[in-house]
Amino acid sequence: MISGSCCCGAVKFELRAAPAMMGTCHCTRCRKAGASTLVFVKREDLIWLQGKEHVALYTPAPPYKYGRCFCRFCGSSLGEILSDAATFPISAHALDTEFGLRNQFHEFTSEKPGWYEICDDAPQSTGHPSAS
C-alpha cells in the first residue's frame, strides 16, 4: 500500500497499487496549483481513509477542462483525486510512501519559467506529449 495525505492530515488515502506513470507539467495552471509533478492512478486503486468531504474542487473556465482538487483546510494540491475517470492524475507530492517511479515526461515546456531547470533525461514536449 502507498499512503497519501494533505499537509494538515485532514485528508488521508491509500493506493493499492503503484501509479502507472509520473510526469511533470510546466503549464501555468499546474504550476499555480502547486501540482506540476503528477502520478497517474486507477480509480479502483484509490482507498479513502478520511477526509474526502474536506476536498474542494476548483473548476476552471473554458477552454480549460480539468478541475484541480485541494484540501479545504491547508490548501494542499491533490490533483484530480475526485475524478470519476478510470485513470486520473494526483499530485506526486501528496504521496507519503515511496512508489518506485521516476519522471517519464515533461509537457508544456513552452510555458516553463526561465528559472526552472529540467535536470533529467525524460522526453520533453511543448504541449501534450504524443501518444506514442
N, C-alpha and C positions, 0 to 999 in steps of 0.2 A: 504494500500500500504506500502511496505517496500522499503525504499530508500537505494541506494548504490552508492559508488563513489571511486575514487582513492584518494591518499593523496593530490595531487595538484588541484583536482576538474576538470581536463580536461575531465575525463570520468565520466558520471553520468547515472544511470539506476534505474529502479524500478522493483519490483516483485509484481504481482497482488495477489499472494498467498504466504503463509509462506513456507519455504523449507520443504521437506518431511522428511529429516534426517540430522543429523550432526555427523561427526566422525573426528578422528584425525589420520593422517598417520605419522608414525615416520621414513619412509624410507629416505635415504639420499637425494634423488631428491626433495621430497616435502619440507624437511627442508631447503635445499639450495635455493629453490624458494621462501621461506618465506610464504608458504601456507600449513602448516601442518593441520590446522583445516578447514575442508571443509563442506559446506552445499550442499545438492543435490536439484536442482530446475528443473522445467519443462520448456522447451524452450518456450512453449506457454505463460508462466507467465512472461517472461522477456520483459520489455519495455525499449528500448534505449531512453534516453533523450538527450544525447550529447556525442560526442567523440568516437563513435565506430571506426572511422578511426584512432584514436590515440592508439588503442590497437594493440600490437605486439604479435606475436606467436613464441615461441621457440619450434622447432620440434626436439626431441631427436633422437639420433642414436639408431638403433636396439640393443638389444632386447626390449627397451622401446618403447611404442607406444602412450602414452598420451602426447600431447603438453601442454604447460603452457603459459597462456596469462599474459601480464603485460602492464602497461601504458608506452608509449614511452618516456614520459617526466619525471615522478617521479619514475618509476620502481615498483609501487605498484602491488603486485601479485593479479591477478583476477581469478585464477584457469583456468577452461576450458570454459570461458564465450563466446567464438566464436564457440563452438561446434555446429554441426548440429544434434547431437543426441537428442532424445526426452527428455531425462533427463541427466543432467551433473552436475559436481561439480564446485562450485565457492568458492573463499576464504571467509570464515566467517568474516574475518577482513575487507572485503570490504563493509559489510552491516552497514549502519548508524542508522538504526531503530531496536529496539528490535524485535526479531522474535519468541520468546517463546519456543525455543528448548534447550536441554542440550545435552552434548556429549553422543552419543549412542554406540560408539565403538572406540577401539584403534587397528590399524593394523600395521604390520611390527615392532612390539615391539622388535624383534631381532636386529634391526638397531638403536634402541633408544640410544642416548648417556647416559653415566652413570650419568651425572649431571642433567638430566631431570627426575623429579619425577612425576609419574602419581598419581594424587590426587583425582580421582573419582572412582566410582564403575562400570564404563562401562566395558563390556566384552573386553578382550584383545586377540589378535592372533599374532603369529609370522610372518604371511604373510597376504594375503587377508582373511577377515572373511568368515566363511562358509555361505552358502545361507540360512541356517535355521533360 
